[in-house]
């Protein structure tokens, strides 16, 4: 894998029971959620938590550190696009959501503030990455 990863939100949670924000990174091969801490969550307020130009990183870093990212915290996520069976992108009033079902049958939900650009970016990128596995 080569290319650039973009941080599309710093308000991403791993579900309704997760109140601590995390970064949501879009890489050429995966979506990655990395947990922040309570002080960073409080500082986010109602967002937006990222602004253009979006933070970027080398996509290879995420693939190389996949296991370490997952070991950092139980709410961290690494969703390789080829492991996703279906995904549903939803735009809401206060938050946006991406519901993911992996090929092994496990289900996950990512939520972020609507003030972040994540929905628009994912709306543009995911159809090409997931094809008919994406529902809106």
ROSE-553351 format. One line per 2 residues: their letters; for each residue x, y, z of N, C-alpha, C. Coordinates in nm, 3 decimals, m for minus. Example, Ala and Ser with C-alpha at 12.3 -4.5 7.8 and 13.67 -1.06 7.14 Angstrom:
// ROSE-553351
as> 1.319:m0.569:0.780:1.230:m0.450:0.780:1.320:m0.330:0.780 ~ 1.285:m0.225:0.708:1.367:m0.106:0.714:1.290:0.003:0.787
//
This chain:
// ROSE-553351
xx> 0.084:m0.118:0.000:0.000:0.000:0.000:0.089:0.124:0.000 ~ 0.050:0.218:m0.077:0.114:0.349:m0.074:0.006:0.453:m0.082
xx> 0.043:0.577:m0.058:m0.054:0.684:m0.067:m0.064:0.760:0.062 ~ m0.169:0.839:0.069:m0.188:0.928:0.182:m0.316:0.893:0.257
xx> m0.310:0.905:0.387:m0.428:0.890:0.472:m0.473:1.029:0.515 ~ m0.605:1.048:0.524:m0.663:1.175:0.567:m0.738:1.155:0.697
xx> m0.719:1.247:0.791:m0.799:1.247:0.913:m0.926:1.327:0.882 ~ m1.041:1.258:0.877:m1.166:1.322:0.838:m1.252:1.363:0.957
xx> m1.214:1.320:1.078:m1.284:1.360:1.200:m1.194:1.331:1.320 ~ m1.210:1.414:1.423:m1.150:1.386:1.553:m1.259:1.374:1.659
xx> m1.383:1.346:1.613:m1.496:1.329:1.705:m1.559:1.191:1.692 ~ m1.487:1.096:1.635:m1.542:0.964:1.605:m1.547:0.877:1.730
xx> m1.664:0.817:1.753:m1.678:0.719:1.860:m1.709:0.583:1.797 ~ m1.693:0.479:1.878:m1.716:0.344:1.828:m1.856:0.293:1.859
xx> m1.945:0.383:1.899:m2.083:0.346:1.928:m2.142:0.436:2.035 ~ m2.271:0.414:2.065:m2.341:0.501:2.160:m2.286:0.489:2.301
xx> m2.225:0.379:2.338:m2.170:0.363:2.473:m2.029:0.417:2.487 ~ m1.973:0.467:2.381:m1.835:0.519:2.380:m1.842:0.672:2.374
xx> m1.807:0.737:2.483:m1.818:0.882:2.491:m1.687:0.954:2.467 ~ m1.580:0.880:2.446:m1.449:0.942:2.422:m1.424:0.945:2.271
xx> m1.395:1.063:2.222:m1.373:1.081:2.079:m1.244:1.014:2.033 ~ m1.236:0.994:1.903:m1.116:0.941:1.840:m1.101:1.000:1.701
xx> m0.985:0.978:1.643:m0.960:1.021:1.506:m1.015:0.917:1.411 ~ m1.075:0.961:1.301:m1.118:0.871:1.194:m1.032:0.901:1.073
xx> m0.952:0.801:1.033:m0.860:0.814:0.920:m0.912:0.732:0.803 ~ m0.910:0.793:0.686:m0.941:0.726:0.561:m0.810:0.702:0.489
xx> m0.776:0.574:0.471:m0.656:0.538:0.397:m0.700:0.473:0.266 ~ m0.610:0.450:0.173:m0.650:0.384:0.048:m0.704:0.243:0.068
xx> m0.669:0.179:0.180:m0.708:0.039:0.203:m0.796:0.014:0.324 ~ m0.818:0.117:0.408:m0.889:0.093:0.533:m0.945:0.221:0.594
xx> m1.039:0.202:0.686:m1.082:0.308:0.776:m1.022:0.274:0.912 ~ m0.965:0.373:0.978:m0.898:0.351:1.106:m0.953:0.449:1.208
xx> m0.996:0.398:1.323:m1.040:0.482:1.434:m0.940:0.467:1.548 ~ m0.881:0.581:1.591:m0.784:0.582:1.702:m0.835:0.671:1.813
xx> m0.847:0.617:1.931:m0.903:0.687:2.047:m0.816:0.803:2.091 ~ m0.881:0.913:2.126:m0.815:1.027:2.190:m0.835:1.014:2.340
xx> m0.806:1.120:2.417:m0.830:1.113:2.560:m0.945:1.208:2.599 ~ m0.982:1.208:2.727:m1.095:1.287:2.774:m1.075:1.436:2.752
xx> m0.954:1.485:2.778:m0.930:1.629:2.761:m0.945:1.671:2.615 ~ m0.900:1.586:2.523:m0.916:1.617:2.380:m1.063:1.610:2.339
xx> m1.136:1.516:2.396:m1.279:1.505:2.369:m1.351:1.632:2.416 ~ m1.322:1.676:2.537:m1.385:1.797:2.592:m1.350:1.920:2.508
xx> m1.227:1.928:2.461:m1.183:2.042:2.381:m1.253:2.046:2.245 ~ m1.302:1.932:2.196:m1.368:1.928:2.066:m1.500:2.005:2.065
xx> m1.568:2.010:2.180:m1.697:2.077:2.183:m1.791:2.019:2.080 ~ m1.856:2.106:2.003:m1.948:2.061:1.900:m1.885:2.066:1.761
xx> m1.753:2.090:1.757:m1.679:2.085:1.632:m1.694:2.210:1.549 ~ m1.643:2.209:1.429:m1.574:2.097:1.367:m1.440:2.068:1.433
xx> m1.400:1.943:1.425:m1.277:1.900:1.491:m1.158:1.895:1.395 ~ m1.184:1.897:1.266:m1.079:1.909:1.163:m1.129:2.009:1.059
xx> m1.034:2.080:1.002:m1.066:2.179:0.900:m0.966:2.166:0.787 ~ m1.007:2.209:0.666:m0.912:2.208:0.555:m0.795:2.303:0.583
xx> m0.677:2.267:0.547:m0.639:2.138:0.489:m0.642:2.029:0.597 ~ m0.697:1.916:0.561:m0.710:1.806:0.657:m0.573:1.751:0.695
xx> m0.561:1.703:0.821:m0.436:1.636:0.859:m0.413:1.514:0.771 ~ m0.290:1.493:0.731:m0.255:1.378:0.648:m0.138:1.302:0.710
xx> m0.126:1.178:0.670:m0.015:1.092:0.713:0.009:0.991:0.602 ~ 0.124:0.929:0.606:0.152:0.822:0.510:0.065:0.702:0.540
xx> m0.004:0.651:0.439:m0.095:0.537:0.458:m0.019:0.412:0.502 ~ 0.105:0.398:0.461:0.183:0.281:0.500:0.200:0.271:0.651
xx> 0.204:0.386:0.720:0.220:0.387:0.865:0.106:0.310:0.931 ~ m0.018:0.332:0.887:m0.133:0.267:0.947:m0.130:0.116:0.924
xx> m0.097:0.074:0.804:m0.090:m0.069:0.775:0.020:m0.135:0.858 ~ 0.134:m0.070:0.868:0.248:m0.126:0.941:0.217:m0.137:1.091
xx> 0.143:m0.038:1.146:0.114:m0.033:1.289:m0.026:m0.085:1.325 ~ m0.086:m0.159:1.236:m0.223:m0.207:1.258:m0.241:m0.275:1.393
xx> m0.160:m0.371:1.424:m0.173:m0.446:1.550:m0.151:m0.356:1.671 ~ m0.055:m0.265:1.663:m0.029:m0.172:1.773:m0.147:m0.078:1.794
xx> m0.207:m0.031:1.685:m0.324:0.057:1.695:m0.437:m0.016:1.767 ~ m0.464:m0.139:1.726:m0.571:m0.217:1.788:m0.541:m0.249:1.935
xx> m0.414:m0.265:1.970:m0.377:m0.297:2.108:m0.379:m0.174:2.199 ~ m0.375:m0.054:2.143:m0.374:0.068:2.224:m0.499:0.082:2.309
xx> m0.615:0.048:2.255:m0.741:0.059:2.330:m0.846:m0.029:2.264 ~ m0.937:m0.083:2.347:m1.039:m0.176:2.296:m1.137:m0.110:2.199
xx> m1.146:0.025:2.198:m1.238:0.093:2.106:m1.171:0.137:1.976 ~ m1.043:0.109:1.962:m0.977:0.138:1.834:m1.023:0.036:1.731
xx> m1.030:0.082:1.607:m1.078:m0.004:1.500:m0.989:0.010:1.377 ~ m0.976:m0.099:1.303:m0.906:m0.100:1.175:m0.991:m0.184:1.081
xx> m1.060:m0.119:0.988:m1.148:m0.188:0.894:m1.086:m0.186:0.756 ~ m1.021:m0.297:0.720:m0.970:m0.309:0.583:m1.091:m0.318:0.490
xx> m1.088:m0.246:0.380:m1.202:m0.243:0.289:m1.237:m0.382:0.235 ~ m1.137:m0.467:0.214:m1.167:m0.601:0.162:m1.230:m0.692:0.267
xx> m1.231:m0.650:0.396:m1.295:m0.728:0.502:m1.439:m0.684:0.527 ~ m1.483:m0.577:0.461:m1.618:m0.524:0.483:m1.717:m0.593:0.389
xx> m1.820:m0.655:0.449:m1.925:m0.720:0.370:m2.026:m0.615:0.324 ~ m2.071:m0.531:0.417:m2.164:m0.422:0.384:m2.135:m0.303:0.473
xx> m2.170:m0.187:0.424:m2.159:m0.064:0.502:m2.276:0.026:0.467 ~ m2.326:0.097:0.568:m2.438:0.190:0.548:m2.397:0.325:0.605
xx> m2.396:0.425:0.519:m2.359:0.561:0.556:m2.486:0.641:0.579 ~ m2.493:0.709:0.696:m2.613:0.785:0.732:m2.576:0.925:0.775
xx> m2.653:1.023:0.727:m2.633:1.163:0.767:m2.746:1.201:0.862 ~ m2.711:1.251:0.980:m2.811:1.286:1.079:m2.812:1.434:1.112
xx> m2.889:1.470:1.211:m2.900:1.609:1.253:m2.780:1.649:1.338 ~ m2.747:1.569:1.439:m2.635:1.600:1.529:m2.512:1.516:1.500
xx> m2.535:1.395:1.452:m2.421:1.308:1.423:m2.446:1.231:1.294 ~ m2.337:1.188:1.234:m2.340:1.101:1.117:m2.294:0.963:1.163
xx> m2.324:0.863:1.083:m2.290:0.727:1.123:m2.249:0.643:1.002 ~ m2.163:0.548:1.029:m2.129:0.444:0.933:m2.144:0.311:1.006
xx> m2.239:0.230:0.959:m2.259:0.097:1.015:m2.189:m0.002:0.924 ~ m2.106:m0.086:0.984:m2.022:m0.179:0.908:m2.050:m0.321:0.953
xx> m2.070:m0.409:0.857:m2.074:m0.553:0.885:m1.955:m0.614:0.814 ~ m1.872:m0.682:0.891:m1.754:m0.746:0.833:m1.791:m0.882:0.775
xx> m1.703:m0.936:0.692:m1.727:m1.066:0.629:m1.741:m1.178:0.732 ~ m1.684:m1.160:0.852:m1.699:m1.261:0.957:m1.830:m1.248:1.034
xx> m1.914:m1.150:0.995:m2.046:m1.133:1.057:m2.050:m1.032:1.170 ~ m1.936:m0.986:1.219:m1.938:m0.888:1.328:m1.984:m0.752:1.275
xx> m2.056:m0.681:1.363:m2.110:m0.550:1.328:m2.045:m0.442:1.411 ~ m2.027:m0.327:1.347:m1.964:m0.214:1.414:m2.036:m0.087:1.372
xx> m2.024:0.015:1.455:m2.081:0.145:1.424:m1.978:0.253:1.457 ~ m1.962:0.345:1.365:m1.880:0.463:1.389:m1.972:0.584:1.383
xx> m1.958:0.674:1.480:m2.037:0.796:1.487:m1.944:0.915:1.495 ~ m1.983:1.029:1.437:m1.904:1.151:1.447:m1.997:1.271:1.434
xx> m1.948:1.386:1.475:m2.027:1.509:1.469:m2.054:1.549:1.324 ~ m2.174:1.598:1.298:m2.209:1.642:1.162:m2.129:1.762:1.117
xx> m2.072:1.836:1.213:m1.992:1.954:1.177:m1.857:1.916:1.115 ~ m1.818:1.791:1.126:m1.694:1.744:1.064:m1.718:1.708:0.917
xx> m1.614:1.712:0.834:m1.631:1.683:0.691:m1.636:1.534:0.657 ~ m1.636:1.447:0.755:m1.626:1.303:0.730:m1.734:1.250:0.637
xx> m1.860:1.289:0.660:m1.968:1.234:0.577:m1.947:1.269:0.430 ~ m1.918:1.393:0.401:m1.899:1.435:0.261:m1.781:1.362:0.198
xx> m1.673:1.347:0.273:m1.555:1.280:0.219:m1.582:1.131:0.197 ~ m1.645:1.067:0.295:m1.677:0.925:0.281:m1.782:0.903:0.172
xx> m1.878:0.994:0.160:m1.981:0.986:0.056:m1.916:0.986:m0.082 ~ m1.807:1.062:m0.096:m1.735:1.066:m0.223:m1.642:0.949:m0.245
xx> m1.582:0.897:m0.138:m1.478:0.795:m0.151:m1.529:0.651:m0.144 ~ m1.625:0.624:m0.056:m1.664:0.485:m0.032:m1.730:0.414:m0.151
xx> m1.807:0.482:m0.236:m1.862:0.409:m0.351:m1.754:0.345:m0.438 ~ m1.644:0.414:m0.459:m1.536:0.358:m0.538:m1.458:0.250:m0.465
xx> m1.457:0.254:m0.332:m1.382:0.157:m0.253:m1.465:0.032:m0.221 ~ m1.596:0.048:m0.203:m1.681:m0.063:m0.162:m1.778:m0.108:m0.271
xx> m1.803:m0.024:m0.368:m1.897:m0.060:m0.475:m2.034:m0.093:m0.420 ~ m2.094:m0.205:m0.465:m2.232:m0.238:m0.426:m2.246:m0.282:m0.280
xx> m2.134:m0.292:m0.207:m2.141:m0.325:m0.065:m2.180:m0.205:0.020 ~ m2.184:m0.085:m0.041:m2.219:0.037:0.030:m2.365:0.071:0.006
xx> m2.435:0.100:0.115:m2.576:0.142:0.109:m2.586:0.280:0.172 ~ m2.675:0.362:0.116:m2.695:0.497:0.173:m2.839:0.517:0.210
//
